[in-house]
Amino acid sequence: MIESKKINDKYLEALIVSIENSPPQAITKRSEADTFELWSDPAILEQLSGNIGAIFVRSLLNRLNVDEHHVFKWRLENKYRQYQILNHYVPDSVAESMGLSALLNTTDGVQKIRELCADGFFIKATLGHRTGENKNFDRTADLENIILSHQKESDQTEKWMVQKRLNLKEEFRLHTFSKKVIYGLTFIMKGEDSLKGAYAEEFVKGILEKLPETISQGTLIGWDIGITDNNEYYVIETNVTGFHPEYARGFQTSGYFGDTEFGSIMCAWLNHYFSLNYQVSIDSVENSLLSSNPFYQEFMYYAALFKKEQLEFLRNQVKATNIAGILYLGEQINPLLTNLLTYFQIENFADTYYLIVNGKNAPMLRQFFSGHADVMILTENDLFTADQYQLIEQLSYERRKKICSYRALRRIPEMAIFML
């Protein structure tokens, strides 16, 4: 087997010297709440390579004085450079990899590459995104054409890498900022055991502890973590937020923040994360933006719904069991609220969710959530006597919500409960 550390030692050494001799970014918590309006800022929209979610992320990071070019001095958008640096600080955290150009420059390089591909390795592009989703991450079928093109031109940046193939049972996308995992932004991409996401988070925490602050401080990263059938954890790749200098040149971030189904929830969640931890947050959206895309209106709905005490509760209960969530729907079945419930289920926030609805909507909701053993439907009128409910019906939405939610508390056996 070829020792990957013997390849490009001088380049790696130069990278490490540069990393360890550069100052980390100074990202500090504001002494007072710093809120701002999201607007069509030309500086935010200029050279924006990501989707609509990137506008929110870039605006928040810009407010925090994050240098979006900082980590890209070391070309961390390049998957092979990611491998070199991660493997240097946390050996074996990434599947064994080699730069294709570096291999070609060794004696019998072409033959070595062919032997590696026959022995469980595959060819992977070092630049690109959504390759897993598009199912084009494995480019071994193009090997001969790739070799031919490399023999005609010099490739110092390593456009291709040779990586050991892993037999993955589960795969997760999770998100970190500086040296902390952002709880509530972890998704299963492959497999069925979503509960392993918590173990994937612990795996990444261990990596962050070993990475120098020069890389981690002020850096928002989407990590793709794979778990093999032998229960081994590996970094598949990192999706580093910032200004990518080459492929799809411009500001990029994790594509999940622009997801049509859950992206607005994620942006609101991230907004509150920065509010809680750094006292920086978006409190309004410019009218022209609000009318341009429903994504902005959805963001404002979720941002108003999330409260400091709720997010702190969920974060503190991450390892707890016997948790319940109460969601008040009332007379109107708000699709945004039911979508939020689906998000909470994906994130495993609670063991059971109680939906409080008007009696006329109960049959429809029971049918909608049939097969979901973790969702219980409570009707408003069942929480009170007939005389009491006549008075309840005359109250405002917020007042009814508060009274019904606290009334439901008396019927719920769980030890820990949060309400929306």
N, C-alpha and C positions, 0 to 999 in steps of 0.2 A: 504493500500500500504506500502511496506517495504521501509524505509528510507535508501537510498544507502550510505549516509554519515556516518551512524552508523556502517557500515561494514568496517573492516580493517582500523579503525581509526589510530591505532598505526603505521601500515605500512605506511599509507599516511603521517602521521605526520613526520615520519623519512625521507621520501622522500622530503617533503617541507623544513625541517631543512637543509638537505644536499644541496638542490638547492639554498636556500637563503644564505648559508654560503660558497658557492663556488664562485670563481672569474669568471667573464665572459671571453670569448676568446677575445683577442685583435686583431681585423681585421682592418687594416688601409690601406688607399689609398697610393700607392707609390708616391714619389715626382717626379719621372720620369717614362716614359713608360717602363714596364718590359715585354718584349716579349720572347717567348721561342718556341722551336721545340717539337712537340709531337713525342715521340719515344717509342720503346719497353722497357721501363724502368721496370726492374724486380720488383722494389718496388711498381709500379702501377699495374702490372699484377698479383702480388702475392695475393692470397686469394681474388680474384675479383669475387663476386657472381652475379653481374649484367651483362647486355648485353653490346654491343659495346659502347653504349652511356656512360656507367659508366667509360670508360677509359678517355673520354674527361672531364667528371665532376670531377673525382678523380684527374686528372692532374692539373686542374685549382685550385681546392681547396687546393691541396698540395702546389702549388706555392704561394697561399695566406697564407700559414702556418696554415690552419685550422686543428684542432685536430679531426680526424674522429671518435675518441672514446669518445669525450667529453660528449655528451648528453646521451650516452648509459650506463653511470654509473647509470642512473635512469630508465633503461629498457624502453625507449620510443618507442621501436619497438613493445612492447606489447600493444595491443589495449585497454586492460582494464586499464593499467597504464596510457596510454594516456588520457583515460576518467577521471580517478581520478585527474590527474594534471590539465587538461583543465577545468574540472568542479570546481576545487578549485579556480582557478584564474578568470575564466569566467563562473559563474554558468549558467546552462541550455544551454550552447553552443553545448553540445553533448546530444544525446538522453539518457534518464535515463538508467543506466546500473548497474549491480551487478556482482561480481565475483562468479562463480558457486561453487567453493570450499568453499568460505566464507559462502554462503547460506547453503551448505550441513552441515556445522558445527553448524548451529543454530538448535533450537528445531523444529522438524517436517520439517527439511530442504527439504527433497525429496518432500513432499507434497506441500510446498511453491513453489518450482520450477515448479511443474506440474500445479499449479494454475496460476502462472504467464504466462506460455506458453499458457494456455487456455484463458488468459485475455489480449492478444495482445503483448506478449513478444516473443522473439525467441532466440535460442542458436547460438552463434557465436564463432568461434575459435579466440583466441587472437593473434596468430602468423600465418603468411602466407601472400601471395600476390596474386594479380589478382583473388581474390575470386569473385568479382563482374563480371568480364569478363568471368570467368569460371562458373558463376552461381551456386557456391557452398558455398556461404556465410551463408545461412540458414541451420543449422545442427540440427534443432529441431527433424527431423525424427530419428536421432540417439540418442535421449535423454536417453533412457533406458540403452543403451550400455555405454554411457558416464558416467551416474550415477554409473553404476556397476564398471567401471574402477576406478573411483574416490574413491569408497569405499574400494578399494584394495590398493591404494597408496596415499601418501601424495602429495599435489600439492600446494606448496608455491608460485609458479610463476603465478598461474591462467592461465591454458591452455584454459579455456572456460569462456565465459561471457554470462549473460542473459541481453538482451537489448530490449528496447521498440521499437516496429515496427513503422516505419514512412510511411505515404502515400506520397511518393515523386513524384513530378511532373517533376522537373528538377534536374539534377546532373552535377556538374562541377569538373574538375581537374584544379587547378591553382597552381602556384609555387611562393615561397617567399625565400628571402635570408635576414638573420638578421631580421630587422623589416619592410622590404619593399616588396611589391608585385612586381614581375618581369612582367611588362607589355609586352604583346605579347606572353605569355606562358599559356593562359587559353583556355580550351577546354570543349565543352558540351559533356557529356557522355550519358545523358538521357534527353529526351524531345525535344522540337522544338524551344523554345524561347532562342536563343543564346545570345540575348541582355541582359539577366539577369546575364550574366557572370560578367558585371561591378558591379552589386549589390553584387554578391558573393565576389568579390574582396574587396569591402568596408566592408563587414562583417568580412573578415579575417583581414583586417587592424585594425579593432576594437579589435580583439582578440590579435594581436601582440602588441598593445599598452599596454595591461594589463599583458602580460607575462613578467617574469623577463628576463633581458638581459642574464643571465646565460644560459637560454634555447635558446633564439632566436639569440643571437649574433654569427655570423659565421655558422649558421645552414641553410642548404638548405632543404626546405620541399615541397613536393607535397601534397596539400590539396584536399581531396574529400569533396565537399560541396553539401548538398542536400537542395532542396527547396520544402516544402510541398504544398499541394493543398490549404492550408490556408495562403500561402506566409510566412511561418516561415522558418528561415535558421538554419541549423545544420551542425556541423562537422561530417561527416560519419567516417572518419579516416584520419590520417596524415601518409604520406610516408616519413620518415625521412632519409636523406642521411647520410651515414657514415658506420662504421663497425658494422654490426649486429652480436651480439655475439652468437646467438643460431640458429634460423631457417634460413636455407641456409646461414650458417655462412660465413661472408666475407663482402666486401664493396658492398653496394647497394645504388641505387638512384631511382628516379622516372623512371619507365619503358618507359615513353614517349620519353626520350632522345635517346632511341635505336630503336624507331619505324621505320619500313622499309620505310614508305612513307614520314614522316615528321621529323624523328629523326635528320637527318643531318642538316636540317634547324634550329631545336631547339638548337642543339649544337653550331651552328654558331651564333645564336641569343644570347645565354648565353655567348659565348666568347666575343661578343661585349658589352654585359651588363657589364661584369667584366672589360673590357677595359675602358668603359666610367666612371664607378664608382670607380674602384680601380687601374686603369692603369696596369692591368695584363691581358695578352692574348696570345693565340697560334698564331704564325705568319707563321708556316710551319709544314709540316708533313714529317717524315722520309720516304725515298724512299721505304724501305721494307714494311712499313705499307701502303703506297699509292697503291702499287701493290697487296696487300693482300686482299683488300676489296673495292668495289666502294664507300662505305660509306665515306671513308676518302677523296676521290676525290670530292665527292659531298660537303662535309664540306668545303673544300678549295674553291670551286666555290662560295658557298654562303657567306663565310667569306670575300672573295674579293669583292663580290657584295655589301654587306652592308657597308654603309658609316656612319661616325659619325653624320653628319648633317641630314641624313635620319632618323636614329633611334631617334634622339632628336626631330625631327619634329613630328614623330608618337607619341612619348611619350607625347609631349606637346599638341597634338591635340586630346587626348584621349576622351575628353568630347565635342569636336567640332562637327559640322555637315557640310554638303556640302563640303566634302573632295573628291579629285580625285587623282588617281594614274596613272602615265604614265609608261608603260613598253614597251621597244623597243625590238622587236624580229627580224626585218629585214628579210633577206632571209632564214635563218635557224630557223626552229621551234625547239628551245631547250626544250626538255621535262623537264629539271630542272627548267627552267624559268616558264613554264606553271604550274608546280607543286607548285612553289612559289606563283603564283597567287592564286591557290586553297587555300593555307595556309593563304594568306592575307584575302581571303573571309571568311574563318572560323573565323579569328580573328577580323573581322569587321573593318579593318583598314580604309576603304574608302567606300563612297557611290557608286562611279562609277570608273571603271578601263578602261583606254584607251590603247589598244594594237596597236602598230604601226608595220605593217608588209609589206612585199613585195606584190605587187598586185596578183601574182600568188598563194600565200598562203592564201589570204583572204577568198575565198569560204570554204576551209577546216576548217579554224578557226571559221568562222561564224557557220558552222554546229556543230563543237565541243562544242561551247559555246551557242548553241541554248537553249533557256529556261533560260539563265542567263541574266536577265534584267540589271544587274549591269556591264556588260562587253560590251564595244563598240569597234568595229574594225575600225581602220584608216589605209588606205593604203598610202605608201610613195608617190606614184605618184599623189595622190589626194591633197597632201599638197603643191604642186608646179606646176608651169606652165610646159609645155612639154620641153621647152628649159632649164629651171632651173633644171628639173629632170635629163636631160642628163648629166649635170655637177655633180649632187649629186651622181649618180650611180658610178662615177669614184673615189669617195672618200673612205678612209679606213672605217672599221666598226665603230670605236669609233667616227670618225668625223661625219659620217652619223647619228649615234645615237644622238649625241649632237644637230646637226642642225635640224633633224626631230623632236626631242622632244621639242625643243624650238619653232619650227614652230607650233606644235600641241597646244602649250599653248594659241595661239591666238584664237583657236576655242573652248576652254573649258570654260564653264561658272562658274565652281565651284570657291569658294573663296580661298580655300587652296589646294595646289597641291604638291605631291612628285613624284620624278622620279627615276626609276631604269634602 
